[in-house]
Amino acid sequence: SGEDRYATTLVEHGVIPIFVRLIRTGDTRIVEQSAWAIGHLAGENPEIRDLCLTEGVMLPLVEAVVGHVPSHVKKVRNATCAISNLCRGKPKPSLALVSPAIPVLAKLIRVANDDSIITDACWAISYIADISEEAVDMILATGIASHLASLLNGPTPLTIMTAVLHTVGTILSGNEDQTQRMIDAGVIPALSKLLEMDRKAIRQEACWALSNIAAGSSQQVQALFDATPPVFPKVLEIVRTGTMAKGSIVGGAQW
């Protein structure tokens, strides 16, 4: 972890396949440290991220997570963070190379008992969802929509809430069928409640997510009008009292 040039030098000397082999050993301590290293390398830039992916690091990391037991939380935490970094960045990674992580990430969001693991798993899912509509279909096929809605309803720690909210907003930016599946899971009432939160960043993300629903079909727009608790009175209040600064809550509310 350091300057980009140091990471590049390590990669040029063939460190990535070494870490892949170390992760495959299954030794908890070795996997824990190797996953940490891969995560930091992948987070340096998209070029190194893609080299990690083409060297086949994703499947060993997924296997490290699948073998999770409560006493190995740090190993799973490091592996999940590494997976998240492998899914992040522009240009976007290849869906074929990151999609093997989708089922295990969805499972972690449902069953993990660690805030860091759940947060990183949510961010990873949001990055994958941003790749394509095909990616969103693969995510929704895990049945994660209802659990995401449940996390939005809380009580949920703020770090997890931020990641979940961005994940939901990204999925809602898909096609109308994908948006409808999220509506059917109950995200509209949950998003409406979040418009009342004190934190501006949460209200802004909620407005963005709702604006993605408003960009859908007439039936989906009607669902916003019919929502309980009501959506539009809160949105109009944000528009009335907010600022017009670029990137403000008002931008999402107006959409």
N, C-alpha and C positions, 0 to 999 in steps of 0.2 A: 504494500500500500504506500503510494508516494507519487512522484512525478511520472507522467506518461512515458518519458524516455526510459525510465528504469524498467517499467513493465514491458516495453518493446524489446529491450535488451534481453530480458528473461525469456520472452517468447522466441526471439531469434536463436537462443541457445537451447531450444527444444524442451522447455519446462512443461508445456501443456500435456503432451502424452505421458510424461512422468507422473503428473498429478492424476491423470485419468487412471493409470495403473494402480496408483496408491489408493484411490477411492474404491477401486474394484477389490481390494484386499478384504474389505469388510471389517477390518480392525477399527473399533470405535474411535480410539484416539487419533489414529492415522486419518481416518475418513473425516473426522471433525476438523483437523488442521488443513487437510488438502482441500476440503470444500470451502473453507475460509479463504484459502489462497486463490482458488478458481473464481470465487465470487468477486474478489477484489480485481483480479485480472480482467474478468468479463465486464466489470463496471468502468474500466478505464476508457474504452472507446469501442465503437461498433466493429472495427476491424478485428480487434482481439476477441471480442465477443463471438464473432462469426468463426474465427479459427478454433475457439473452444468448442463450438457446436459441431463443426465439421470433423473435429478429432473424436467426437462421440462421447462427450462428457455428460450429456443429459441423462441417458439411461442409467449409468452408475449412480448419479445423484438421486434419481427417482427411486432406485432400488434401496438407497440408504434411507430414504424417507419411509418407504413401504415397510421396512424392517423396524420402524420406530417402536420403542418401548419407553415407559416413563423415565427410566433411569438414564436414557440417552437423549434428553431434551436438547442439550447443546449441539449434539451432532445434527439433529433434525433442524434446529434453528439455523445452523450454518449452511446446511444443504438447501433449505428453503430460500434463504437469502441469496445463495448462489443461483438457484433456479430463477429467481426474480430478476437478477441482473442479466441473466442469459436471455430473458424475454424482453428486456428494456432497450430503448434507444432507436434513433433514426439514422439510416434507413432501418425499417422494421426487419426483424429476423425472419427466416424461412419458417412458415407454419409447419412444414413437414418435420423440421428439426426440434421445434418446441412443443408440438402437440402431444407427445407422449407424457408430458407433465400434467396435462389437464385433469385427468381423473384423480391423481394423487393430490393435486392442489385443491380440488373441490372437496375431497375427503378431509384434508387438513382444516379447511374453513369450517367444516361441520363438527369435527371431533377433537381438534387440538385444544389443549388446556394451557396455552401459552400465548400471551398477547403478541409477542414478536413474530411467532410462527404464523398466526392467523393474519396479522397485518401484511407480512411479506407474501403470503399465499394470495391474499386479495389483490395486492399490487400486481403480482405476476399474472393473475387472471385478467386484470384490466388491460395490461400490456398485450396479452394474447388476443383479447377481444378487439383491440384496435387494429389488428392485422387485416381482418377481412370478415365478411358476413359468414363465410364458411367456418371461421374460427368461433364466431358467436354461436353458431349451431352446435358445434362440438361442446362448447361450454354448457349450453342449455340442456344438452342431452344427458349431462351428469345429474340433472335434477336439482341444481344448486339455487335456482331462482327463489324458491320459497324460503330457503334459509337466509339468503341475502336480505329478503324483505323482513324476516324476523330480526336480523341484526340491526336493520334500520330502525325498527320499532323500539329497540333497546330493552333494558339498559345495556349500553355497550361503551367500553372505554373510548375516549376521543380518538386515539391513534387508529384503532380498528374502524371506528365510524367513518373517519376521513377516507380510508382505503376502500371500505365497502361502498360508500357513497359514490366515489369515482368509478368503481367497477360497475355499479348499477347504471350510472349515467352513460358509460361507454357502451354497455349492452343496449341501452335504450336508443343509441344512435344508429342501431342496425336497421333492418327492414321492418315493415309494418307487422309481419308475423312475429318476429322476435320481440318487438315492442309489446305486442298483445300478450305474449307469454309472460312477460314481466308484469304487465297490468293484472293478469289473472292471478299472479302470485301475491298480489296485494301491495305493490310498491307505492301506489298513489297516496293512500292514507298515511303511509309512513313518511313519504316525502313532504306531505302537507304539514305534518307535525314538526318536521325539521325546520320549516320556515319560521318557527317561533323561537328557535334557539338563539342564545345570546351571541354565539360566535359567528362573525361575519363570513368566514370561509365556508362554514357548513351551510349557511343560508344561500351563499353564492352557488355552491355545488348543487344544492337542492333545486335552485331556480334553473340551472343548466339542465339537470336531468328532466325536470318538468317541461322545459322548452323542447326537448327531444320528443316527448310524448305529443306536445302540441303540434309538432311538425308531421304527425302521422295522419291517419284517416279521420274522417268526420266523426266516426263512432268513438275513436280514441280521444278526440277533443271533447266530445260530449261526456266522456268518462271523467274528465277533469272538472267539468261543470257540475257533475252529479256527485262528486267526491264528498265524503264525510271523514274527517273535518273538511270544510270547504277550502278550496285552493285559491280561487281568484280574489276573494276579499283580502287575503294575506299578500298576494302578489301585487295587487293594486296599492296596498299600503306601502309596500317596498318601493314601488315606482313613485308614489307621492312624496315619501320622506327621504328617499335616497339621493345620491349624487349621480351626475351624468359622466363621471370619470370613466375613461376606457378601462375595461376589465372589472368594473364595479358590479355589485349585486344587481343594479338596475338593468345592466345589459342583458343578463339572463332573464330577468323578470319581464322585460319588454318583449323578448322573443317569445 
